[in-house]
Amino acid sequence: MAYRVYEGERLVREVETDYAWRVLGERALREEVAEHGLTLTPTGPEDLGMYLIEEDTHV
């Protein structure tokens, strides 16, 4: 996993590490949060795989 710090559009620091747990792909994560009345919206740089999880107001 990469942690990146940006000032505006400029990358100022990056640290990479590994974790012993598994991560979900977008499809599995979207299905998981939907089961709990939540929505998933991509945010940030696309290559970082960051998402905003919010209550689904249409439920």
C-alpha positions in Angstrom: 0.0 0.0 0.0 1.3 3.5 -0.8 0.6 6.5 1.4 1.1 9.8 -0.5 1.0 13.4 0.6 0.2 16.0 -1.9 0.5 19.8 -1.8 -1.9 20.8 -4.5 -1.0 18.6 -7.4 2.6 18.1 -6.3 3.6 14.8 -4.6 5.8 15.8 -1.5 6.1 12.4 0.3 5.4 8.7 -0.4 5.7 5.7 1.9 5.0 2.1 0.9 4.2 -0.7 3.3 2.6 -4.2 3.3 -0.2 -5.5 5.5 -1.3 -9.0 6.4 -4.9 -8.5 5.5 -6.7 -8.7 2.2 -8.3 -5.8 0.4 -11.5 -5.7 -1.7 -11.7 -4.7 -5.3 -14.2 -1.9 -6.2 -16.9 -4.3 -7.2 -16.8 -6.4 -4.0 -16.5 -3.3 -1.9 -19.5 -1.7 -3.7 -21.6 -4.9 -3.0 -20.5 -5.0 0.6 -21.4 -1.4 1.4 -24.7 -1.6 -0.5 -25.8 -4.4 1.9 -25.6 -1.9 4.7 -27.5 1.0 2.9 -24.3 2.8 1.8 -22.9 4.0 -1.5 -19.4 4.1 -2.8 -17.9 7.0 -4.8 -14.4 7.1 -6.2 -12.3 10.0 -4.9 -8.7 11.2 -5.2 -6.2 10.0 -7.8 -7.5 7.0 -9.6 -4.4 4.9 -9.1 -4.8 5.1 -5.3 -8.2 3.3 -5.2 -9.7 5.7 -2.7 -13.5 5.8 -2.1 -16.0 7.9 -0.2 -18.5 5.7 1.7 -21.8 7.5 2.5 -25.4 6.7 3.5 -27.5 5.9 0.4 -30.3 8.6 0.6 -32.3 6.7 -2.1 -33.0 3.7 0.2 
